[in-house]
Amino acid sequence: MSLLYGSGQYFNVIEQALSVTVSDEDATFVKAYLTDGKPSLRFKFGTNGADRKVTVDLCRLINPGLETTTLASWTQVVTGTGATADEGTIVHSGSHALKCTAGTGTAARYQDITVRSGQRLYLDAWCRAASSGTARIRIYNLTTAKYLTSAAAWQTASTDAATETGTSYVQKTLAFTVESWATCQASTVTLRVTLACEGATGIAYFDDVCVYPAVNFCAVIGHNIAPIVVPEVHSSTDNFSSSDTTEATMTPLRPAFYSSFTSATKRYWQLKLSGTNVATPYIGELVLGYIETADVAQRYEWTLTSKQPNVRYENMGREAWVYRQTQDEVRDLRLEFRWVQDSAQVKAFRDEILRRSGFGEFPVIIVPYHLEPEVIHGRVPTENEIKRILLDVWDSDLTIMGNGLPTSGL
């Protein structure tokens, strides 16, 4: 039995997407509600057409194609006579690229991005040199003062994640994992991505520079999607121009449904509602992320409590009038854990679920049993007790208080 979980700020990678586009949207229930962590505030499409879509660009760098003459969002750092400039001829795609001329010193541009500690990321960039010089891509963790190596490790000495000396554009890719919570002692850290040329008279060019996350999970929380519609999760390398991979086909269940699938590192992702719904579709929360499998699952007994928010009026004759406030019930989940002879698992539970969620500041996603359909989107309480009952035995309970769902009838 496997427990799946995701917790904390930016677990839902759509929160940091470069762009989110939808087939159309209602003027009131706008797409910003898709990822606000509050399923009760829903997104609604503008019309009930066929194959409604939500498409996201997960590139974490702003202006990845360097498509502005000012090289906007990339900060210049030069020494000696080094210089950086907009390049309008030697490009990989589009109309612009970055040119770094080292001169008597160095020339570089960098951009800082916020990522989750332990997050699985993917570097995807194009670069080349002129007749001399080396194009260098460097990734530096400002929290730990360590550099990413070309072997996807982290080290103190300055090094490059990728280099290129050839005179034609070459794609550089590297799958890597940000240092863990235990190493960073923080839920999020800042990575500095630097594009540089160093060495006398060297010239380097950079274009289409992206960093994006690995994804293996999608969930729809609070919705009105009928069984006549087939929700599909798609990925693409070119914004669905010619690349289109179906990662998962889901079955709509109320009040929420999910799919976990083989991890994929693609820049573009899409939820496609294949077919035409019985009414204009809405979604309380759309979640994309990398779901983790707990080292130790909960004990076999767990408690799922369902509550239907409603307003009740009862007269003296005990006749009742009941008005539902939400279409579906809100669900709370209580789990019991026991760890034996492994304090590292206790610390992982504390760090990855409790601390990363800010003890309720940010949502938690829990799938109690990976072969069953229940998925809970909620928040942990402001306190949690871990009891050490023997030298090498720990017990704890975890309650996930389900978040509210869209209001009924709106």
BELZILIN-V201638 format. One record per pair of residues at least 12 apart in sequence whose C-alpha atoms are under 6 Angstrom apart, sorted by the first residue. I is the first residue (numbers start at 1). J is the second residue. D is the distance in Angstrom with one decimal. If there is no record, write none. Layout:
# BELZILIN-V201638
I;J;D
I;J;D
This chain:
# BELZILIN-V201638
2;297;5.7
2;369;5.6
2;370;5.6
3;293;5.8
3;294;5.5
3;297;5.2
3;367;5.9
3;368;5.0
3;369;5.3
4;292;5.5
4;293;4.6
4;366;5.9
4;367;5.0
5;291;5.7
5;292;5.4
5;365;5.5
5;366;4.6
6;291;5.3
6;364;5.9
6;365;5.0
7;353;5.6
7;357;5.5
7;364;4.4
8;356;4.9
8;357;3.9
8;362;5.0
8;363;5.8
9;362;5.8
11;289;5.8
12;287;5.3
12;288;5.2
12;289;5.2
13;288;5.8
13;289;5.5
15;35;5.9
17;57;5.6
17;58;4.5
18;57;5.4
18;58;5.8
18;59;5.7
19;56;5.7
19;57;5.2
20;55;5.8
20;56;4.5
21;54;5.9
21;55;5.2
22;53;5.7
22;54;4.5
23;52;5.7
23;53;5.4
24;45;5.5
24;46;5.0
25;44;6.0
25;45;4.2
25;46;4.0
26;44;5.6
26;45;5.4
26;46;4.1
29;43;4.8
29;44;5.3
30;43;5.3
31;43;5.4
34;285;4.8
34;286;5.5
35;285;5.7
39;284;4.0
39;285;4.9
39;405;5.2
40;284;5.9
40;404;5.1
40;405;4.1
40;406;4.0
41;284;6.0
42;283;5.5
42;284;4.0
43;282;5.5
43;283;5.3
44;281;6.0
44;282;4.1
45;281;5.9
47;280;5.7
48;280;4.2
50;275;5.2
50;276;4.4
51;273;5.0
51;274;4.5
51;275;5.2
52;272;6.0
52;273;5.2
53;271;5.6
53;272;4.6
54;270;5.5
54;271;5.2
55;269;5.8
55;270;4.3
56;268;5.7
56;269;5.4
57;267;5.9
57;268;4.7
58;212;5.6
58;267;5.3
59;210;5.6
59;211;5.6
59;212;4.8
59;267;5.9
60;211;5.5
60;212;5.7
61;210;6.0
64;208;5.3
64;209;4.9
64;210;5.8
65;207;5.5
65;208;4.2
66;97;5.4
67;96;5.0
69;86;5.4
74;109;5.5
74;110;5.2
74;111;5.2
75;109;5.1
75;110;5.2
76;108;5.9
76;109;4.4
77;108;5.2
77;109;5.9
78;106;5.4
78;107;4.5
79;105;4.9
79;106;5.1
80;104;5.3
80;105;4.4
81;103;5.0
81;104;5.3
81;105;5.9
82;101;5.6
82;102;4.3
82;103;4.7
82;105;5.3
82;106;5.0
82;107;4.8
83;101;5.3
83;107;5.3
84;99;5.6
84;100;4.5
85;99;5.2
86;98;5.3
87;99;5.7
92;207;6.0
97;206;5.9
97;207;5.0
98;205;5.5
98;206;5.1
99;204;5.9
99;205;4.7
100;197;5.8
100;203;5.6
100;204;5.2
101;202;6.0
101;203;4.5
102;197;5.6
102;198;5.4
102;201;5.9
102;202;5.3
103;200;5.5
103;201;4.8
104;200;5.3
106;197;6.0
106;198;4.6
107;196;5.7
107;197;5.4
108;195;5.4
108;196;4.1
109;194;5.8
109;195;5.4
110;193;5.4
110;194;4.2
111;192;5.7
111;193;5.4
112;191;5.6
112;192;4.4
113;190;5.5
113;191;5.4
114;189;5.7
114;190;4.6
115;188;5.5
115;189;5.6
116;187;5.8
116;188;4.3
117;178;5.5
117;179;5.7
117;180;5.1
117;181;5.4
117;187;5.6
117;188;5.4
118;177;5.9
118;178;4.7
118;179;5.2
118;180;4.2
119;177;5.6
119;178;5.3
120;176;5.9
120;177;4.4
120;213;5.9
120;214;5.6
121;175;6.0
121;176;5.5
121;177;5.9
121;212;5.6
121;213;4.3
121;214;5.8
122;174;5.7
122;175;4.5
122;211;5.4
122;212;5.4
123;173;5.2
123;174;5.0
123;210;6.0
123;211;4.6
124;172;5.8
124;173;4.6
124;210;5.1
125;171;5.6
125;172;5.2
125;208;5.6
125;209;4.2
125;210;5.9
126;169;5.9
126;170;5.4
126;171;4.4
126;172;5.9
126;206;5.9
126;207;5.3
126;208;5.9
127;169;5.2
127;170;5.7
127;205;5.5
127;206;4.4
128;164;5.7
128;166;5.7
128;167;5.5
128;168;5.6
128;169;4.8
128;204;5.8
128;205;5.3
129;165;5.3
129;166;5.7
129;167;5.0
129;203;5.8
129;204;4.2
130;167;5.4
130;203;5.4
132;202;5.1
133;202;3.7
133;203;5.3
134;164;5.7
134;165;4.8
134;197;5.9
135;163;5.4
135;164;5.1
135;197;5.4
135;204;4.9
136;163;4.6
136;195;5.9
136;196;5.1
137;160;5.8
137;161;5.7
137;162;5.2
137;194;5.7
137;195;4.9
138;160;4.6
138;161;5.3
138;193;5.8
138;194;5.0
139;192;5.6
139;193;4.7
140;191;5.5
140;192;5.1
141;191;4.7
142;190;5.7
148;161;5.6
149;161;4.8
150;162;5.8
152;176;5.1
187;356;5.4
214;264;5.6
214;265;4.6
215;263;5.4
215;264;5.5
215;289;5.1
215;290;4.9
216;260;5.6
216;261;5.1
216;262;5.7
216;263;4.3
216;290;5.1
217;259;5.8
217;260;4.4
217;288;5.7
217;289;5.4
217;290;5.8
217;291;5.9
218;258;5.6
218;259;5.5
218;287;5.4
218;288;4.7
219;257;5.7
219;258;4.0
219;287;5.0
220;256;5.6
220;257;5.6
220;285;6.0
220;286;5.0
221;256;4.5
221;284;5.6
221;285;5.0
222;255;5.3
222;256;5.6
222;283;5.9
222;284;4.7
222;405;5.5
223;282;5.5
223;283;4.6
223;284;6.0
224;281;6.0
229;274;5.6
229;275;5.0
229;277;5.9
230;273;5.8
230;274;5.0
231;250;5.3
231;272;5.7
231;273;4.5
231;274;5.9
232;248;5.8
232;249;4.6
232;271;5.8
232;272;5.1
233;246;5.9
233;247;5.4
233;248;5.0
233;270;5.8
233;271;4.9
234;246;4.5
234;247;5.4
234;269;5.6
234;270;5.0
235;268;5.6
235;269;4.4
236;266;5.9
236;268;5.0
237;266;5.7
237;267;5.8
239;268;5.6
255;328;5.8
298;336;5.5
298;337;4.7
299;336;5.6
299;337;5.6
302;334;5.8
302;335;5.0
303;333;5.8
303;334;5.1
304;332;5.8
304;333;4.7
305;331;5.5
305;332;5.1
306;329;5.9
306;330;5.7
306;331;4.5
307;329;5.2
307;330;5.1
308;329;4.3
309;325;5.5
310;323;5.3
310;324;4.2
310;325;4.9
311;323;5.1
325;407;5.6
325;408;5.4
326;406;5.9
326;407;4.3
326;408;4.2
327;408;4.5
330;402;5.9
331;402;5.0
332;400;5.6
332;401;4.7
332;402;4.9
333;399;5.6
333;400;5.1
334;398;5.7
334;399;4.3
335;397;5.6
335;398;5.1
336;397;4.5
337;395;5.7
337;396;5.3
338;394;5.6
338;395;4.6
339;393;5.7
339;394;5.2
340;392;5.6
340;393;4.6
341;392;4.6
359;380;5.7
359;381;6.0
359;382;5.0
360;379;4.8
360;380;4.8
360;381;5.8
363;378;5.5
363;379;5.1
364;377;5.8
364;378;5.4
364;379;5.6
365;377;4.8
377;402;5.7
378;400;5.6
378;401;5.1
378;402;4.0
378;403;4.6
379;400;5.4
379;401;5.3
380;400;4.9
